[in-house]
Amino acid sequence: MARMTGRLLQDAAQAWLKSFAHVAFLDRPTHGLLVFVAIAAIAPWSAAAAAFGAALAILLGKPFFSQSEWEWKEGLGAYDCALLGIAWGGAFSCGPQMMFLLGLAVLACLAMRGPLVSRLNGLGMPVLALPGLISIWLSLGVFSALGADFWLASPNNTPGSNSFGSAGPAVAIFFVTLGLFLKCRRAAAASVLVATATAILYSVAGGDPLSIQGAGLWAFTAAPAIFASSAVFLNGFRQGWKVGATAALLSAAIWLLWNHMPLLENVPPLMGPLFIGIWSALILVLGKERQFCLDLGVQHAAHVLDRARPAGATLVLTGAGVSTASGIPDYTAGHWLAPGVPASRYSYGAFLADAESRSLYWDACARFREVAARAKPNNGHLALAGLEASGYILATITQNVDGLHQAAGSRQVGELHGTIFSVRCLACDHEAEWPAADLWRHASPCCEMCGGLLKPAVIAFGESIRLATWHDATEKAAQCGAILVVGSQLAVSSASALLASARARGVPCVFLTLGSLAVPLFPGDTVIDGPAELVLPALARLLEASPPKATFS
């Protein structure tokens, strides 16, 4: 019991420190300590109020506001309240009664966090500290309605008084900057440069860069926009720098225009311009793919593909899930079979044994062929083609027979189960075009070269994969630097065997599927739960892989 209590207190302390780290877009307890010291260097009462707000959020977040274990441990449900407490510093210094009022504000902040997270995540946006910002604005409104000044502290408890005196801001800047460099040196350096340039430009324009207005522009708007985008949301991707630069420009412009906008004259901008700038930049730079571009699993998959590029590139295994968005149900699911006819009548053995089974098989394949002929590659196919053209994909081995990978522009495609658009002779392996409609209902189509039976060039139940196709697939599995499985549960032995072959060499594996997998997962595997037509374009965008021109037949 004592050990459990000790562990819980340790987790709570770590979460408390992390909540302060998140205020500056950092994530470690040591970062949080640096941020807390920085706040205390400028405004001790703000630090005290933030400490109280974060502690209360950690105490109440999981049992009363449905925060997940991960969210709670990471301090993600408390940093809004830490930010809220920073703003409450002046009021907090006015007496113990303010602790009760701040507690009410914290409860309001916690209550709105869940719905806001759900809504913004649905739009493909990070919530940032929007609940905290709204809570601050609401607090301002309440104090104003009561005729009190939210920012004004009591005469005997000035929040700005501190042991560092006038050096307090410099001390705060040092500690926050140190935290930024500890997390990501490149992003921190870029943030410092942007902050310096913005402060100089503001000074040249006649403003005081150390005033609240000036500091708000460079310290709370332009600089964090660069850092958050390149070091947090899109760390390690050039897209992060594009988003960051766009966000910095937009947020700075919004900050300068804020008080000139209708209805906003009496609303302090605080972090509003920063948040709007980041959200707008994500929309402008990442478009519809932003939701999955921000997904940590997709980002990890992108890093896997990037690292595998010089080591043989990535082998892609695809199943029915990659084509469902094109309107093609799973070929093996039986949608094309005649009602009431046993599946055994469509087996390879039945095809060889009697003409009626051959006619049934031809009918089923003809129905599938009609649908496949009308289908067009979806964004998932196009993204894979772009990744191949950019050198990230060695080859695509597919269980599908619809030809959509080739139509999208992929060149290295192995069709394990054949193609629905041609027929083959079972005797001499001659490939031929489909016979005239309904010809098979009168007589089994035969080869014009040798007279052997013709069969649609898709693998029937019980039929072996063509040796040349299998040899090529196993060769690719022996060469690849990573495996990406898309839209397949790997229930078919051939696909799972290819995976096992690659696993034996220790290559990293990424699974993109909406269903369960028929193979065990290993430590280090990456599993992404999402539709291929949405996830793959995000993956391609992160790696800046543009698809070649699709060839529709």
C-alpha positions, 0 to 999 in steps of 0.5 A: 500500500505504501509503495502504491501511494508513493508511486502515485505521489511520484506520478502526480509530482511528475505530472505537475511539473510536466503541466508547466513544461507544456505551457512553453510547448515542452514535455519533461519534468526538468523543462517544467521546473525551468518554466516554473522558475521563469514564472516566479522570476517575473511574478511570484504570485502568478507562480503560486496561482499556477502551482495551485491551479495545476495541483487542483487539476491533477487532483480532480482531472482523472476521477471527476473529468474522465482524463485518461491515465496517459493524459493525466500522467503527461500533465496534459489535463493540467497545463490549461489550469497552470496557464489560467493560474499565471493570469490569476496572479494579481487576483491571487495576491489579494487574499485567501478568498481568491483561492476559492474563486480560482478553484471555481475557474479551474473547475470551469476549465476542466469541464470545458477541456473534454468537449473542446478536445473532442471537437478540435480533434475532429477538425484535425486541430490540436486543442493547444490551451484553448480551455485555459484561454477561454477561462481567462477571458471568462474570469476577466468578464466576471471581474469586470461585471463586478466592477473589479480589475482582474489584473490589479493586485493588492498594494501590499502583494505586488505580483511583480516583486521578486528577488531578481528585481529588474533582472527578473525578465532576463532571468525568465527568458534565460530559463525558458530559452534553456528549456527550449534548447534542451528539447530541440536545438534547431527549433530553439535557435529558430525561435530565438532568431524570430523573437529577436527579429520581431523585437527589432522590427517592432522597435524600429516601428516605434514600439517598445519591445519590452512593453506588454504589447511588444513582448506579447508580439515576440515572446508569446506569438511569433517565437512560440509559433515557430517552436511549437510547429517545428519541435512539437507538432511536426518534429523532424519534418520540413512541413513543420518549418513551413507550418511554423513560418506561416503560423509566425507571420499570421499570428504576428499580423493577428496580434497587431490587428487584434485591438482594431477588430470589431468586438475585440477592443476590450478583449486582451489578445493573450495567446489568441493570435498564437492559437489562431495563427497555428490553426490557420497555418495547419489548414493552409499547409497541410490541408485535409491531411492535417489530422493524420499528419499530427498523429504520432503513429503516422509521424513514426511511420514516416520516420520508419520509411525515411530511415528505410529509404537508403536501406532497401526502401519499404515493401508494402503489402496491401489487402482489400482495405486499400480499395474499399474507398474506391467502391470495391468490397473484399473479393474473398468475402463472397459478395460476387458469389451466387446466393445459395451456392456453396463456396466449395463450388468456386474452388480450383478443384471444382473448376477443373472437375465440372463445366457447371462450376466453371460457369459459376466461377466465370459469372462471379469473376465477370461481376467483379470485373464490371465493378473493378472496371468502373473503379478509380484509384483513391487517395490511398493508391495515389499516395503509395504511387507518390511514395514509390516515385520518391524512392520510399517504396521498393515495391507493392505486393498486393492481394487485390486483383483490381489493378488500381495500384497500376492505374494510380501510377505505381510501377513495381506491383506484384499481384499475389492473387492475379488480375481480374482483367485477363485470363490464362490457359491452365495448360500452356500459361498463355495469357488472353483477353476475356471472351465475349460476354456469356460465352462460358455459359454455353461452353467452357472457354478454351485456349486458341494456342493449345486447346487447354481450359482458360480461366480468369487470371485470379487465384481461386480457393485452393489454387497455388500462387504462380511461382514467378510471382511468389519468387519475386515477392520473396525476393523483395521481402529479402531486400526491403528495409521496412514493411508497411502493411495496408488494409490487410489482416494478414489472414492469408498465409502467403502475405503472413509468410512474406511478413515473417520473412522480413521480420526474420531480418529484424526490419521495422513493421508498420500496420495500417488497418481498421480491423484486427490482425491475424498475426501477433504483434512484436515490440517495436511494431507500429499500428495505425488505426485509420482508413488508408485513403486518409492516412496514406496521403498524410504519410506522403505529405509528411515525406513530401512525396507527390503522386505521379499522374494516374492512368485511368483506363 
